[in-house]
Amino acid sequence: MTEEEILGNSLLGFVDEKYHEKTVKSFRSSFSKPPFTGNHEVCIQTKNGNCWVSWSGQPVLDDEQKLIKIFAIGRDITQQKKL
């Protein structure tokens, strides 16, 4: 997966469909109230098959301290999951 394919797109567009509900629940739980941070392991579909990514998210808040989006960084942990 390239940087261009990932940047600016919703994470759910890449998540294996069988993990959608679990992923949404997990993110909603972490990001529903301050401090709006969380770490999540997600199975992502790629053109070369599935891979596991560990996501660490930080909030982007408006002037009223309301969550408007999440800035997240992902790290490929597929090899660690295979061990």
N, CA, C and O atoms as a GROMACS GRO file, in nm:
protein
  332
    1MET      N    1   0.085  -0.117   0.000
    1MET     CA    2   0.000   0.000   0.000
    1MET      C    3   0.090   0.124   0.000
    1MET      O    4   0.187   0.131   0.075
    2THR      N    5   0.057   0.219  -0.083
    2THR     CA    6   0.140   0.338  -0.094
    2THR      C    7   0.088   0.451  -0.005
    2THR      O    8  -0.028   0.449   0.039
    3GLU      N    9   0.173   0.548   0.020
    3GLU     CA   10   0.136   0.665   0.099
    3GLU      C   11   0.017   0.737   0.035
    3GLU      O   12  -0.074   0.782   0.106
    4GLU      N   13   0.017   0.748  -0.097
    4GLU     CA   14  -0.091   0.816  -0.168
    4GLU      C   15  -0.225   0.744  -0.150
    4GLU      O   16  -0.330   0.809  -0.145
    5GLU      N   17  -0.222   0.612  -0.140
    5GLU     CA   18  -0.345   0.536  -0.121
    5GLU      C   19  -0.403   0.554   0.019
    5GLU      O   20  -0.524   0.541   0.038
    6ILE      N   21  -0.318   0.584   0.115
    6ILE     CA   22  -0.359   0.592   0.255
    6ILE      C   23  -0.396   0.733   0.299
    6ILE      O   24  -0.501   0.754   0.360
    7LEU      N   25  -0.310   0.830   0.269
    7LEU     CA   26  -0.328   0.966   0.320
    7LEU      C   27  -0.463   1.026   0.283
    7LEU      O   28  -0.505   1.023   0.167
    8GLY      N   29  -0.531   1.081   0.382
    8GLY     CA   30  -0.657   1.149   0.359
    8GLY      C   31  -0.779   1.060   0.346
    8GLY      O   32  -0.889   1.109   0.321
    9ASN      N   33  -0.761   0.929   0.361
    9ASN     CA   34  -0.873   0.837   0.348
    9ASN      C   35  -0.912   0.780   0.483
    9ASN      O   36  -0.831   0.772   0.575
   10SER      N   37  -1.038   0.740   0.494
   10SER     CA   38  -1.089   0.680   0.616
   10SER      C   39  -1.025   0.543   0.637
   10SER      O   40  -1.008   0.466   0.542
   11LEU      N   41  -0.991   0.515   0.759
   11LEU     CA   42  -0.934   0.386   0.795
   11LEU      C   43  -1.027   0.271   0.758
   11LEU      O   44  -0.980   0.166   0.712
   12LEU      N   45  -1.157   0.289   0.777
   12LEU     CA   46  -1.252   0.180   0.750
   12LEU      C   47  -1.252   0.134   0.605
   12LEU      O   48  -1.291   0.021   0.576
   13GLY      N   49  -1.211   0.219   0.515
   13GLY     CA   50  -1.203   0.179   0.375
   13GLY      C   51  -1.100   0.070   0.350
   13GLY      O   52  -1.104   0.003   0.247
   14PHE      N   53  -1.009   0.053   0.445
   14PHE     CA   54  -0.903  -0.046   0.432
   14PHE      C   55  -0.922  -0.167   0.523
   14PHE      O   56  -0.855  -0.269   0.505
   15VAL      N   57  -1.012  -0.156   0.620
   15VAL     CA   58  -1.030  -0.262   0.719
   15VAL      C   59  -1.108  -0.378   0.658
   15VAL      O   60  -1.209  -0.358   0.590
   16ASP      N   61  -1.059  -0.499   0.683
   16ASP     CA   62  -1.128  -0.620   0.639
   16ASP      C   63  -1.272  -0.613   0.690
   16ASP      O   64  -1.295  -0.584   0.808
   17GLU      N   65  -1.369  -0.638   0.602
   17GLU     CA   66  -1.510  -0.621   0.635
   17GLU      C   67  -1.552  -0.697   0.760
   17GLU      O   68  -1.637  -0.649   0.835
   18LYS      N   69  -1.494  -0.813   0.784
   18LYS     CA   70  -1.534  -0.891   0.901
   18LYS      C   71  -1.489  -0.825   1.032
   18LYS      O   72  -1.534  -0.865   1.139
   19TYR      N   73  -1.402  -0.724   1.024
   19TYR     CA   74  -1.356  -0.653   1.143
   19TYR      C   75  -1.416  -0.513   1.156
   19TYR      O   76  -1.383  -0.441   1.249
   20HIS      N   77  -1.505  -0.473   1.064
   20HIS     CA   78  -1.564  -0.338   1.067
   20HIS      C   79  -1.630  -0.306   1.200
   20HIS      O   80  -1.597  -0.207   1.265
   21GLU      N   81  -1.724  -0.390   1.242
   21GLU     CA   82  -1.801  -0.362   1.363
   21GLU      C   83  -1.710  -0.351   1.486
   21GLU      O   84  -1.725  -0.259   1.566
   22LYS      N   85  -1.619  -0.444   1.500
   22LYS     CA   86  -1.526  -0.443   1.614
   22LYS      C   87  -1.439  -0.317   1.612
   22LYS      O   88  -1.414  -0.256   1.715
   23THR      N   89  -1.394  -0.280   1.493
   23THR     CA   90  -1.309  -0.161   1.479
   23THR      C   91  -1.386  -0.035   1.516
   23THR      O   92  -1.334   0.050   1.589
   24VAL      N   93  -1.506  -0.021   1.466
   24VAL     CA   94  -1.588   0.097   1.495
   24VAL      C   95  -1.614   0.107   1.645
   24VAL      O   96  -1.600   0.214   1.703
   25LYS      N   97  -1.653  -0.003   1.709
   25LYS     CA   98  -1.679  -0.002   1.854
   25LYS      C   99  -1.554   0.037   1.932
   25LYS      O  100  -1.562   0.116   2.026
   26SER      N  101  -1.442  -0.016   1.894
   26SER     CA  102  -1.318   0.013   1.963
   26SER      C  103  -1.280   0.160   1.952
   26SER      O  104  -1.243   0.223   2.051
   27PHE      N  105  -1.288   0.214   1.831
   27PHE     CA  106  -1.254   0.355   1.810
   27PHE      C  107  -1.354   0.447   1.879
   27PHE      O  108  -1.315   0.546   1.940
   28ARG      N  109  -1.482   0.414   1.872
   28ARG     CA  110  -1.584   0.498   1.939
   28ARG      C  111  -1.559   0.502   2.089
   28ARG      O  112  -1.573   0.607   2.152
   29SER      N  113  -1.523   0.390   2.145
   29SER     CA  114  -1.497   0.384   2.288
   29SER      C  115  -1.379   0.475   2.326
   29SER      O  116  -1.387   0.549   2.423
   30SER      N  117  -1.273   0.468   2.250
   30SER     CA  118  -1.153   0.548   2.279
   30SER      C  119  -1.172   0.696   2.252
   30SER      O  120  -1.120   0.780   2.324
   31PHE      N  121  -1.246   0.726   2.146
   31PHE     CA  122  -1.252   0.865   2.100
   31PHE      C  123  -1.385   0.934   2.130
   31PHE      O  124  -1.414   1.039   2.073
   32SER      N  125  -1.465   0.877   2.220
   32SER     CA  126  -1.594   0.937   2.252
   32SER      C  127  -1.587   1.042   2.362
   32SER      O  128  -1.678   1.123   2.377
   33LYS      N  129  -1.478   1.042   2.440
   33LYS     CA  130  -1.464   1.139   2.547
   33LYS      C  131  -1.316   1.170   2.569
   33LYS      O  132  -1.230   1.089   2.533
   34PRO      N  133  -1.286   1.286   2.627
   34PRO     CA  134  -1.145   1.323   2.649
   34PRO      C  135  -1.073   1.214   2.727
   34PRO      O  136  -1.134   1.152   2.814
   35PRO      N  137  -0.948   1.189   2.701
   35PRO     CA  138  -0.856   1.268   2.618
   35PRO      C  139  -0.854   1.230   2.470
   35PRO      O  140  -0.765   1.274   2.398
   36PHE      N  141  -0.951   1.151   2.423
   36PHE     CA  142  -0.965   1.116   2.280
   36PHE      C  143  -0.840   1.048   2.222
   36PHE      O  144  -0.806   1.073   2.107
   37THR      N  145  -0.774   0.967   2.299
   37THR     CA  146  -0.656   0.898   2.247
   37THR      C  147  -0.679   0.747   2.252
   37THR      O  148  -0.763   0.699   2.327
   38GLY      N  149  -0.604   0.676   2.173
   38GLY     CA  150  -0.616   0.531   2.176
   38GLY      C  151  -0.516   0.463   2.087
   38GLY      O  152  -0.458   0.524   1.996
   39ASN      N  153  -0.495   0.336   2.115
   39ASN     CA  154  -0.410   0.250   2.033
   39ASN      C  155  -0.495   0.130   1.991
   39ASN      O  156  -0.562   0.069   2.074
   40HIS      N  157  -0.491   0.099   1.863
   40HIS     CA  158  -0.575  -0.007   1.810
   40HIS      C  159  -0.497  -0.091   1.710
   40HIS      O  160  -0.417  -0.040   1.632
   41GLU      N  161  -0.523  -0.222   1.713
   41GLU     CA  162  -0.466  -0.313   1.614
   41GLU      C  163  -0.578  -0.350   1.517
   41GLU      O  164  -0.684  -0.398   1.558
   42VAL      N  165  -0.552  -0.327   1.388
   42VAL     CA  166  -0.656  -0.343   1.287
   42VAL      C  167  -0.603  -0.426   1.170
   42VAL      O  168  -0.489  -0.408   1.126
   43CYS      N  169  -0.687  -0.518   1.122
   43CYS     CA  170  -0.654  -0.596   1.004
   43CYS      C  171  -0.697  -0.517   0.881
   43CYS      O  172  -0.813  -0.480   0.868
   44ILE      N  173  -0.603  -0.491   0.791
   44ILE     CA  174  -0.626  -0.408   0.674
   44ILE      C  175  -0.610  -0.491   0.546
   44ILE      O  176  -0.518  -0.573   0.535
   45GLN      N  177  -0.699  -0.467   0.450
   45GLN     CA  178  -0.690  -0.534   0.321
   45GLN      C  179  -0.596  -0.456   0.230
   45GLN      O  180  -0.608  -0.334   0.216
   46THR      N  181  -0.504  -0.528   0.168
   46THR     CA  182  -0.415  -0.467   0.069
   46THR      C  183  -0.423  -0.549  -0.059
   46THR      O  184  -0.482  -0.657  -0.061
   47LYS      N  185  -0.364  -0.499  -0.165
   47LYS     CA  186  -0.366  -0.575  -0.290
   47LYS      C  187  -0.281  -0.702  -0.279
   47LYS      O  188  -0.294  -0.792  -0.362
   48ASN      N  189  -0.195  -0.709  -0.177
   48ASN     CA  190  -0.111  -0.827  -0.155
   48ASN      C  191  -0.164  -0.916  -0.043
   48ASN      O  192  -0.092  -1.004   0.005
   49GLY      N  193  -0.288  -0.894   0.000
   49GLY     CA  194  -0.346  -0.972   0.109
   49GLY      C  195  -0.364  -0.885   0.233
   49GLY      O  196  -0.342  -0.764   0.230
   50ASN      N  197  -0.404  -0.948   0.342
   50ASN     CA  198  -0.427  -0.874   0.466
   50ASN      C  199  -0.298  -0.849   0.542
   50ASN      O  200  -0.203  -0.928   0.535
   51CYS      N  201  -0.296  -0.738   0.614
   51CYS     CA  202  -0.185  -0.711   0.705
   51CYS      C  203  -0.243  -0.648   0.831
   51CYS      O  204  -0.354  -0.594   0.830
   52TRP      N  205  -0.168  -0.654   0.938
   52TRP     CA  206  -0.209  -0.596   1.066
   52TRP      C  207  -0.133  -0.467   1.090
   52TRP      O  208  -0.012  -0.459   1.069
   53VAL      N  209  -0.208  -0.364   1.133
   53VAL     CA  210  -0.148  -0.233   1.159
   53VAL      C  211  -0.187  -0.190   1.300
   53VAL      O  212  -0.303  -0.199   1.339
   54SER      N  213  -0.089  -0.144   1.375
   54SER     CA  214  -0.112  -0.086   1.507
   54SER      C  215  -0.126   0.065   1.488
   54SER      O  216  -0.034   0.131   1.440
   55TRP      N  217  -0.243   0.120   1.526
   55TRP     CA  218  -0.270   0.262   1.509
   55TRP      C  219  -0.264   0.333   1.643
   55TRP      O  220  -0.319   0.285   1.743
   56SER      N  221  -0.199   0.447   1.645
   56SER     CA  222  -0.197   0.534   1.762
   56SER      C  223  -0.260   0.666   1.719
   56SER      O  224  -0.213   0.730   1.625
   57GLY      N  225  -0.366   0.706   1.789
   57GLY     CA  226  -0.441   0.824   1.747
   57GLY      C  227  -0.436   0.938   1.847
   57GLY      O  228  -0.431   0.916   1.968
   58GLN      N  229  -0.439   1.059   1.794
   58GLN     CA  230  -0.444   1.181   1.874
   58GLN      C  231  -0.557   1.268   1.820
   58GLN      O  232  -0.583   1.267   1.700
   59PRO      N  233  -0.624   1.344   1.907
   59PRO     CA  234  -0.737   1.424   1.862
   59PRO      C  235  -0.697   1.553   1.793
   59PRO      O  236  -0.590   1.609   1.818
   60VAL      N  237  -0.786   1.600   1.706
   60VAL     CA  238  -0.780   1.736   1.652
   60VAL      C  239  -0.911   1.799   1.700
   60VAL      O  240  -1.019   1.757   1.659
   61LEU      N  241  -0.900   1.902   1.786
   61LEU     CA  242  -1.016   1.964   1.848
   61LEU      C  243  -1.042   2.102   1.788
   61LEU      O  244  -0.951   2.168   1.739
   62ASP      N  245  -1.169   2.144   1.793
   62ASP     CA  246  -1.202   2.280   1.748
   62ASP      C  247  -1.181   2.377   1.864
   62ASP      O  248  -1.134   2.338   1.971
   63ASP      N  249  -1.217   2.503   1.844
   63ASP     CA  250  -1.198   2.606   1.946
   63ASP      C  251  -1.278   2.579   2.074
   63ASP      O  252  -1.243   2.629   2.181
   64GLU      N  253  -1.384   2.501   2.062
   64GLU     CA  254  -1.467   2.468   2.178
   64GLU      C  255  -1.428   2.333   2.239
   64GLU      O  256  -1.500   2.278   2.322
   65GLN      N  257  -1.311   2.281   2.198
   65GLN     CA  258  -1.258   2.155   2.247
   65GLN      C  259  -1.344   2.034   2.209
   65GLN      O  260  -1.346   1.934   2.281
   66LYS      N  261  -1.414   2.045   2.098
   66LYS     CA  262  -1.491   1.932   2.046
   66LYS      C  263  -1.408   1.860   1.941
   66LYS      O  264  -1.338   1.922   1.861
   67LEU      N  265  -1.417   1.730   1.943
   67LEU     CA  266  -1.342   1.646   1.849
   67LEU      C  267  -1.392   1.668   1.707
   67LEU      O  268  -1.512   1.656   1.679
   68ILE      N  269  -1.300   1.701   1.615
   68ILE     CA  270  -1.339   1.716   1.475
   68ILE      C  271  -1.277   1.608   1.386
   68ILE      O  272  -1.332   1.575   1.281
   69LYS      N  273  -1.163   1.555   1.427
   69LYS     CA  274  -1.102   1.442   1.354
   69LYS      C  275  -0.992   1.382   1.438
   69LYS      O  276  -0.952   1.436   1.541
   70ILE      N  277  -0.944   1.269   1.393
   70ILE     CA  278  -0.836   1.198   1.461
   70ILE      C  279  -0.716   1.194   1.368
   70ILE      O  280  -0.728   1.159   1.250
   71PHE      N  281  -0.600   1.230   1.419
   71PHE     CA  282  -0.474   1.216   1.347
   71PHE      C  283  -0.412   1.086   1.397
   71PHE      O  284  -0.384   1.072   1.516
   72ALA      N  285  -0.390   0.993   1.306
   72ALA     CA  286  -0.340   0.862   1.348
   72ALA      C  287  -0.216   0.823   1.269
   72ALA      O  288  -0.199   0.857   1.152
   73ILE      N  289  -0.130   0.749   1.338
   73ILE     CA  290  -0.010   0.694   1.277
   73ILE      C  291  -0.017   0.543   1.289
   73ILE      O  292  -0.043   0.489   1.397
   74GLY      N  293   0.006   0.475   1.178
   74GLY     CA  294   0.000   0.330   1.177
   74GLY      C  295   0.136   0.267   1.157
   74GLY      O  296   0.222   0.321   1.088
   75ARG      N  297   0.153   0.150   1.221
   75ARG     CA  298   0.278   0.075   1.210
   75ARG      C  299   0.243  -0.070   1.176
   75ARG      O  300   0.160  -0.131   1.242
   76ASP      N  301   0.307  -0.124   1.072
   76ASP     CA  302   0.282  -0.261   1.028
   76ASP      C  303   0.334  -0.359   1.134
   76ASP      O  304   0.453  -0.361   1.164
   77ILE      N  305   0.243  -0.439   1.189
   77ILE     CA  306   0.280  -0.538   1.291
   77ILE      C  307   0.248  -0.680   1.246
   77ILE      O  308   0.234  -0.771   1.328
   78THR      N  309   0.235  -0.699   1.114
   78THR     CA  310   0.198  -0.829   1.059
   78THR      C  311   0.293  -0.939   1.104
   78THR      O  312   0.248  -1.047   1.144
   79GLN      N  313   0.420  -0.914   1.099
   79GLN     CA  314   0.518  -1.018   1.139
   79GLN      C  315   0.505  -1.055   1.286
   79GLN      O  316   0.518  -1.172   1.322
   80GLN      N  317   0.480  -0.955   1.372
   80GLN     CA  318   0.464  -0.984   1.515
   80GLN      C  319   0.338  -1.068   1.540
   80GLN      O  320   0.336  -1.153   1.629
   81LYS      N  321   0.232  -1.044   1.463
   81LYS     CA  322   0.107  -1.119   1.478
   81LYS      C  323   0.126  -1.265   1.436
   81LYS      O  324   0.056  -1.353   1.485
   82LYS      N  325   0.219  -1.291   1.345
   82LYS     CA  326   0.242  -1.426   1.297
   82LYS      C  327   0.321  -1.510   1.397
   82LYS      O  328   0.317  -1.633   1.391
   83LEU      N  329   0.391  -1.445   1.490
   83LEU     CA  330   0.474  -1.519   1.586
   83LEU      C  331   0.394  -1.592   1.689
   83LEU      O  332   0.451  -1.658   1.775
   0.00000   0.00000   0.00000
